[in-house]
Amino acid sequence: MKTTKLTKHKENSDINDFDFEELPAGKQELAFEHLKQKLSNEIHLDTFNIDTLKALGLYTSEQGFNKAAELFADTNSFCGIDIIRFGANIVAASL
């Protein structure tokens, strides 16, 4: 899957490339009850906390939540995304 690359200029004129999903989330107060439940049911995850979100690449101490975290959050502001369905493949996800 191809992602959109955005370029961000730092004050020191270095250029870094960011994937859209790595950009900071517009909202930092996010809830993940659905994701927590799915991880508990599917892989028997006992503990769901900020370390879990860091391991999934959804949170960093430097920037907080990213755009990918917003997509997995219980609510988000993205138009056209009503639900994310988990599955082993496209066929399983559509069932």
Rosetta blueprint (number, residue, H / E / L):
1 M L
2 K L
3 T L
4 T L
5 K E
6 L E
7 T E
8 K E
9 H E
10 K L
11 E L
12 N L
13 S L
14 D L
15 I E
16 N E
17 D E
18 F E
19 D E
20 F H
21 E H
22 E H
23 L L
24 P E
25 A L
26 G L
27 K L
28 Q L
29 E L
30 L L
31 A L
32 F L
33 E H
34 H H
35 L H
36 K H
37 Q H
38 K H
39 L H
40 S H
41 N H
42 E H
43 I H
44 H L
45 L L
46 D L
47 T L
48 F L
49 N L
50 I H
51 D H
52 T H
53 L H
54 K H
55 A H
56 L L
57 G L
58 L L
59 Y E
60 T E
61 S L
62 E L
63 Q L
64 G E
65 F E
66 N E
67 K H
68 A H
69 A H
70 E H
71 L H
72 F H
73 A L
74 D L
75 T L
76 N L
77 S L
78 F L
79 C L
80 G L
81 I L
82 D L
83 I L
84 I L
85 R L
86 F L
87 G L
88 A L
89 N L
90 I H
91 V H
92 A H
93 A H
94 S H
95 L L
